[in-house]
Amino acid sequence: MVGSYTHISVILDRTGSMEPVRDDIIGGFNTFLEDQKQQPGLATLTLVQFDSEEPYEVLFHFAPLEDIPGLSRDTYVPRAATPLLDAIGRGINDLDQVLGGMAPEERPMHVIVVIITDGQENASREFHRKDIIKMITEHSEKDGWQFAFLSADLGAMRDAVSYGMQEASIMAYDKSTKGVRDVMRSSSDRISDLRRGTKDRLAFNQEDRARQKSEKRRGRDPDAS
C-alpha cells in the first residue's frame, strides 16, 4: 500500500434535470480538479457520467490528476433519466477489479468514491438496493473505502443513508451557482484533509453544511422532499 497515494472515483449525474446547473457543474468540477492537483502526494482519478441512455460512460480511468483536462460543454451534456444504482454498482465493481489486480504494495492508501446527483433513482436495470447496500457496507468496513454522497434532492439523501453511507459524508446542496460551487469546494477541502493526513475519514463539517440552505431544511424536517 502506497501511503501517499489516493484514488478518487467521481460518479457524476448528467441526466436531463442537471441542465439548469450544467455550467455550474462544469466549473465546480474543474475547480475541484485544479485544487486537487495542488495537494501533496500521488493521486489518480476516475470520472464517470451516467444517464439512462449511457448508464456508465467513463471519461477518465485511473488517470493521474495532472493528465486530466477537466469538463466542458462538449463533454458534459445533460439528458435522459437517472440509473443511479446501476452507476454506483458498476463504479464499485470497476474499482474492485482494478484494485484487485494490483499488488498490495501498489494499492492506494485512500480510496474515495464521490457521487454527485440531483435526484432519486428511477431507471436502473442491473443493480437493486440490496446489492448496493451490501457492496457499500463491505467495502467501507473491510477495505476502508470512503463514500461521499452529494445531492440536491432530499429524498435521495434518505436513500443514501439506506444504502449504507455514513451521515457525516452525505450532504445536500442547493441547486444554484453558489450551491454547486460551495459543495464542490467542501468536497475538495475534505478530501484534501485526508490526503494531507489531518483527518482519517471524509466528514463534512458544520461550516460546510452552513453554506447550504438545503442542509438547513434537511435538519429541520427530515421528511421534507
KEKE-3310 file (N, C-alpha, C; in steps of 0.2 Angstrom, whole numbers, plus 5000, padded with zeros to 4 digits):
npx = (5004:5003:5007:5006:4997:4982:4966:4953:4936:4924:4907:4896:4881:4873:4860:4844:4839:4849:4852:4849:4860:4871:4883:4887:4891:4901:4911:4912:4917:4929:4936:4937:4946:4957:4961:4964:4975:4985:4988:4998:5007:5003:4990:4976:4962:4946:4933:4916:4901:4883:4868:4851:4853:4866:4872:4885:4897:4914:4925:4938:4950:4957:4967:4982:4981:4986:4985:4973:4961:4949:4931:4919:4907:4906:4909:4901:4885:4869:4855:4841:4836:4838:4848:4854:4858:4863:4874:4882:4884:4891:4902:4908:4911:4920:4931:4934:4939:4950:4958:4960:4968:4980:4996:4998:5007:5006:4994:4982:4982:4971:4955:4942:4925:4915:4899:4888:4873:4856:4844:4832:4834:4828:4829:4837:4843:4851:4856:4850:4843:4847:4859:4867:4868:4875:4887:4892:4893:4902:4914:4916:4918:4927:4937:4940:4936:4930:4915:4907:4892:4883:4869:4855:4842:4831:4825:4833:4844:4839:4839:4853:4857:4851:4857:4869:4878:4888:4881:4889:4896:4888:4879:4867:4865:4862:4853:4860:4871:4879:4877:4882:4895:4900:4898:4906:4918:4918:4919:4932:4940:4938:4942:4955:4960:4961:4971:4982:4983:4978:4965:4956:4945:4932:4922:4910:4909:4902:4903:4904:4891:4883:4883:4874:4857:4849:4853:4850:4836:4835:4839:4829:4818:4817:4809:4806:4804)
npy = (4994:5011:5024:5038:5039:5042:5037:5043:5041:5048:5049:5055:5063:5066:5068:5074:5083:5090:5100:5114:5118:5115:5123:5126:5114:5110:5121:5120:5106:5107:5117:5110:5099:5106:5111:5099:5095:5103:5097:5088:5072:5057:5055:5048:5048:5043:5047:5046:5047:5047:5042:5037:5034:5031:5022:5021:5030:5031:5044:5047:5035:5029:5039:5049:5064:5076:5074:5076:5085:5092:5096:5101:5110:5102:5089:5087:5084:5086:5074:5063:5050:5043:5032:5028:5018:5008:5015:5017:5004:4998:5007:5003:4990:4991:4998:4988:4978:4984:4987:4975:4969:4974:4974:4971:4981:4991:4997:5011:5021:5028:5026:5034:5037:5048:5053:5062:5070:5075:5070:5056:5038:5031:5023:5011:4995:4984:4983:4982:4989:4981:4976:4986:4991:4980:4980:4993:4993:4982:4986:4998:4994:4983:4986:4999:5009:5026:5034:5048:5057:5068:5078:5086:5083:5080:5068:5059:5060:5053:5040:5038:5036:5024:5016:5013:5022:5034:5046:5057:5059:5063:5075:5088:5099:5116:5119:5128:5141:5146:5136:5124:5127:5129:5116:5108:5114:5111:5097:5096:5101:5093:5080:5084:5085:5072:5068:5076:5070:5076:5072:5057:5052:5055:5068:5080:5096:5108:5120:5118:5113:5124:5132:5128:5130:5119:5110:5115:5114:5101:5097:5103:5097:5081:5074:5081:5084)
npz = (5000:4996:5004:5001:4991:4983:4977:4968:4964:4954:4952:4942:4939:4924:4920:4913:4921:4927:4918:4922:4930:4923:4918:4930:4936:4928:4930:4944:4946:4938:4946:4958:4953:4949:4961:4968:4961:4966:4979:4991:4987:4977:4966:4958:4946:4943:4932:4929:4920:4921:4914:4908:4894:4893:4904:4911:4907:4905:4907:4911:4917:4931:4929:4931:4940:4935:4921:4917:4909:4912:4913:4899:4890:4879:4884:4895:4894:4899:4900:4898:4909:4927:4931:4945:4954:4946:4941:4953:4957:4946:4946:4958:4956:4946:4952:4961:4953:4947:4958:4964:4955:4957:4965:4983:4989:4980:4980:4983:4998:5001:4996:4988:4984:4976:4974:4964:4962:4957:4960:4963:4961:4946:4935:4934:4929:4931:4945:4961:4976:4988:4983:4982:4995:5001:4994:4997:5011:5013:5007:5014:5027:5027:5018:5020:5011:5007:5005:4998:4997:4987:4985:4977:4980:4993:4995:4989:4998:5009:5004:5002:5015:5018:5009:5015:5017:5027:5038:5040:5029:5019:5010:5007:4993:4987:4972:4963:4957:4967:4977:4970:4968:4981:4987:4979:4983:4997:4996:4990:5000:5011:5006:5003:5017:5020:5011:5016:5028:5039:5044:5047:5041:5029:5031:5032:5039:5051:5045:5032:5030:5033:5023:5014:5010:5009:5017:5029:5029:5028:5041:5049:5045:5042:5034:5023:5006)
capx = (5000:5007:5004:5005:4993:4975:4962:4946:4932:4918:4901:4893:4874:4872:4853:4841:4837:4855:4853:4850:4866:4876:4889:4890:4894:4907:4915:4914:4921:4936:4939:4939:4951:4963:4963:4967:4982:4990:4989:5004:5006:5001:4983:4973:4955:4941:4927:4911:4895:4878:4861:4848:4855:4873:4872:4891:4902:4920:4929:4945:4950:4964:4972:4985:4977:4989:4984:4965:4960:4943:4925:4917:4900:4906:4909:4895:4878:4863:4850:4838:4834:4843:4850:4859:4860:4867:4881:4886:4886:4896:4908:4911:4914:4926:4936:4936:4943:4957:4962:4961:4974:4986:5000:4996:5011:5005:4987:4982:4981:4964:4950:4936:4920:4911:4893:4885:4867:4851:4838:4832:4834:4822:4830:4842:4840:4856:4858:4845:4845:4850:4865:4871:4869:4880:4893:4895:4895:4908:4920:4918:4920:4933:4943:4941:4934:4926:4910:4903:4886:4881:4863:4851:4836:4831:4823:4840:4848:4837:4841:4860:4858:4848:4862:4874:4883:4888:4878:4894:4899:4882:4877:4863:4867:4857:4854:4861:4878:4883:4876:4886:4902:4901:4898:4912:4924:4918:4922:4939:4943:4938:4947:4962:4961:4963:4977:4987:4984:4975:4959:4957:4939:4929:4917:4908:4909:4896:4904:4902:4884:4880:4883:4869:4851:4846:4856:4846:4829:4835:4840:4823:4812:4820:4804:4804:4806)
capy = (5000:5017:5029:5045:5038:5042:5036:5047:5040:5053:5046:5061:5063:5070:5067:5080:5088:5094:5106:5121:5119:5112:5126:5126:5108:5110:5125:5117:5101:5109:5120:5104:5096:5110:5111:5093:5095:5106:5094:5083:5065:5054:5054:5046:5050:5040:5051:5043:5051:5042:5043:5031:5032:5028:5022:5021:5032:5033:5049:5046:5029:5029:5044:5054:5071:5081:5072:5077:5092:5094:5096:5107:5109:5097:5083:5086:5086:5083:5071:5057:5048:5043:5025:5029:5012:5005:5019:5016:4997:4997:5010:4999:4984:4993:4999:4982:4974:4987:4987:4968:4967:4977:4971:4975:4987:4996:5000:5017:5021:5031:5025:5039:5037:5054:5053:5069:5069:5080:5066:5049:5033:5030:5020:5006:4988:4979:4983:4984:4992:4977:4975:4992:4991:4975:4982:4999:4991:4978:4990:5003:4991:4978:4989:5006:5014:5031:5037:5054:5057:5075:5078:5092:5080:5077:5061:5055:5059:5047:5034:5037:5033:5017:5012:5011:5028:5037:5053:5063:5060:5064:5082:5091:5106:5120:5118:5135:5143:5146:5129:5119:5129:5128:5109:5106:5117:5107:5091:5096:5103:5087:5076:5087:5084:5065:5067:5079:5067:5079:5068:5050:5050:5060:5070:5087:5099:5112:5126:5116:5112:5130:5136:5125:5131:5113:5106:5118:5111:5093:5097:5105:5092:5075:5070:5085:5082)
capz = (5000:4995:5009:4999:4985:4984:4971:4968:4958:4954:4948:4940:4936:4919:4917:4910:4926:4928:4913:4924:4933:4918:4918:4937:4937:4924:4933:4951:4945:4936:4951:4962:4950:4950:4969:4970:4958:4971:4985:4991:4986:4971:4966:4951:4946:4938:4931:4926:4919:4920:4912:4905:4888:4894:4912:4914:4902:4908:4903:4913:4921:4935:4926:4935:4940:4930:4914:4916:4906:4915:4909:4895:4887:4874:4887:4900:4891:4902:4896:4900:4916:4932:4934:4950:4957:4941:4941:4959:4957:4941:4949:4964:4953:4942:4957:4964:4948:4946:4964:4965:4950:4960:4971:4989:4990:4975:4981:4986:5005:5002:4990:4989:4979:4976:4970:4963:4959:4959:4960:4965:4956:4943:4929:4935:4927:4933:4952:4966:4983:4992:4980:4984:5002:5003:4991:5001:5018:5013:5005:5019:5033:5026:5014:5022:5006:5009:5001:4999:4993:4986:4981:4978:4981:5000:4995:4988:5004:5013:5000:5003:5021:5017:5005:5020:5018:5033:5038:5040:5022:5015:5011:5002:4991:4984:4965:4961:4956:4974:4980:4967:4969:4988:4988:4976:4987:5003:4994:4989:5006:5015:5003:5005:5024:5020:5008:5020:5034:5045:5046:5045:5037:5025:5035:5031:5045:5051:5041:5025:5029:5034:5016:5010:5013:5008:5023:5035:5028:5030:5048:5052:5043:5039:5030:5018:4999)
cpx = (5004:5004:5003:5000:4986:4971:4955:4942:4926:4913:4896:4886:4874:4865:4850:4840:4843:4856:4854:4856:4872:4883:4892:4893:4901:4912:4917:4918:4929:4940:4942:4945:4958:4966:4967:4974:4987:4991:4995:5002:5003:4993:4981:4966:4952:4935:4922:4905:4889:4871:4858:4850:4862:4874:4879:4896:4908:4924:4936:4945:4957:4969:4975:4981:4980:4988:4977:4964:4953:4937:4924:4910:4900:4906:4904:4889:4873:4858:4847:4837:4840:4844:4855:4862:4865:4874:4885:4888:4892:4903:4912:4915:4920:4932:4939:4941:4950:4961:4964:4967:4980:4990:4998:5000:5010:4998:4987:4980:4973:4961:4944:4932:4916:4905:4889:4879:4862:4844:4838:4832:4828:4823:4835:4839:4845:4856:4851:4848:4849:4857:4870:4873:4875:4887:4896:4897:4901:4914:4921:4921:4926:4939:4944:4940:4930:4921:4907:4897:4883:4874:4859:4843:4836:4829:4829:4844:4846:4839:4848:4861:4856:4853:4868:4879:4883:4885:4883:4897:4894:4880:4873:4866:4861:4858:4854:4869:4882:4883:4881:4893:4904:4902:4904:4919:4924:4921:4929:4942:4943:4942:4954:4964:4964:4970:4983:4988:4981:4968:4960:4950:4936:4923:4916:4907:4903:4897:4902:4894:4880:4879:4877:4862:4847:4847:4851:4839:4829:4836:4833:4818:4815:4815:4802:4807:4807)
cpy = (5006:5022:5036:5045:5038:5041:5039:5044:5045:5050:5052:5060:5068:5069:5074:5085:5092:5100:5113:5123:5116:5116:5127:5120:5108:5115:5122:5111:5103:5113:5115:5100:5100:5111:5105:5092:5098:5103:5089:5076:5064:5054:5053:5047:5046:5045:5047:5047:5045:5045:5037:5029:5029:5028:5022:5023:5035:5038:5048:5040:5029:5033:5048:5061:5076:5080:5074:5084:5095:5094:5102:5105:5104:5090:5082:5089:5083:5080:5065:5056:5046:5035:5025:5023:5008:5008:5017:5009:4996:5001:5006:4993:4985:4994:4993:4978:4977:4986:4979:4965:4970:4973:4975:4981:4992:5000:5006:5016:5023:5029:5029:5038:5043:5053:5059:5068:5074:5076:5059:5044:5032:5026:5014:4999:4983:4978:4985:4986:4988:4975:4980:4993:4986:4977:4988:4997:4987:4982:4995:5000:4986:4982:4996:5011:5020:5034:5043:5055:5065:5075:5084:5090:5077:5070:5056:5055:5054:5041:5033:5034:5025:5013:5010:5017:5031:5044:5058:5064:5061:5072:5084:5098:5109:5120:5125:5136:5142:5139:5124:5121:5128:5120:5106:5108:5113:5100:5091:5097:5096:5081:5078:5085:5076:5065:5070:5075:5070:5076:5061:5047:5056:5062:5078:5090:5104:5118:5124:5116:5119:5134:5134:5126:5124:5109:5109:5115:5104:5093:5098:5100:5087:5072:5075:5082:5087)
cpz = (5000:4999:5007:4993:4987:4977:4972:4962:4959:4949:4948:4936:4930:4916:4916:4915:4929:4924:4917:4928:4929:4919:4925:4939:4934:4928:4940:4950:4943:4942:4956:4959:4950:4957:4970:4967:4962:4977:4985:4989:4979:4971:4958:4952:4941:4938:4926:4926:4918:4918:4909:4898:4888:4901:4915:4908:4906:4904:4905:4918:4924:4932:4931:4935:4935:4923:4912:4914:4909:4910:4904:4893:4882:4878:4892:4897:4894:4898:4899:4907:4921:4934:4939:4953:4952:4941:4947:4959:4952:4943:4954:4961:4949:4946:4960:4959:4947:4952:4965:4960:4952:4965:4977:4990:4985:4976:4984:4994:5005:4995:4992:4983:4981:4971:4970:4959:4961:4960:4962:4959:4953:4936:4929:4933:4930:4941:4956:4972:4987:4990:4983:4991:5004:5000:4995:5008:5018:5012:5010:5025:5033:5023:5016:5016:5009:5004:5003:4994:4993:4982:4982:4979:4988:5000:4994:4994:5009:5010:5002:5010:5021:5013:5009:5020:5024:5033:5037:5033:5017:5016:5005:5000:4987:4976:4962:4960:4962:4977:4977:4968:4976:4990:4985:4980:4994:5002:4994:4996:5011:5012:5004:5012:5024:5017:5012:5026:5040:5048:5043:5041:5034:5029:5034:5038:5045:5047:5034:5025:5030:5028:5012:5014:5013:5015:5029:5035:5030:5037:5051:5051:5039:5034:5024:5011:4995)
residu = (MET:VAL:GLY:SER:TYR:THR:HIS:ILE:SER:VAL:ILE:LEU:ASP:ARG:THR:GLY:SER:MET:GLU:PRO:VAL:ARG:ASP:ASP:ILE:ILE:GLY:GLY:PHE:ASN:THR:PHE:LEU:GLU:ASP:GLN:LYS:GLN:GLN:PRO:GLY:LEU:ALA:THR:LEU:THR:LEU:VAL:GLN:PHE:ASP:SER:GLU:GLU:PRO:TYR:GLU:VAL:LEU:PHE:HIS:PHE:ALA:PRO:LEU:GLU:ASP:ILE:PRO:GLY:LEU:SER:ARG:ASP:THR:TYR:VAL:PRO:ARG:ALA:ALA:THR:PRO:LEU:LEU:ASP:ALA:ILE:GLY:ARG:GLY:ILE:ASN:ASP:LEU:ASP:GLN:VAL:LEU:GLY:GLY:MET:ALA:PRO:GLU:GLU:ARG:PRO:MET:HIS:VAL:ILE:VAL:VAL:ILE:ILE:THR:ASP:GLY:GLN:GLU:ASN:ALA:SER:ARG:GLU:PHE:HIS:ARG:LYS:ASP:ILE:ILE:LYS:MET:ILE:THR:GLU:HIS:SER:GLU:LYS:ASP:GLY:TRP:GLN:PHE:ALA:PHE:LEU:SER:ALA:ASP:LEU:GLY:ALA:MET:ARG:ASP:ALA:VAL:SER:TYR:GLY:MET:GLN:GLU:ALA:SER:ILE:MET:ALA:TYR:ASP:LYS:SER:THR:LYS:GLY:VAL:ARG:ASP:VAL:MET:ARG:SER:SER:SER:ASP:ARG:ILE:SER:ASP:LEU:ARG:ARG:GLY:THR:LYS:ASP:ARG:LEU:ALA:PHE:ASN:GLN:GLU:ASP:ARG:ALA:ARG:GLN:LYS:SER:GLU:LYS:ARG:ARG:GLY:ARG:ASP:PRO:ASP:ALA:SER)
# end
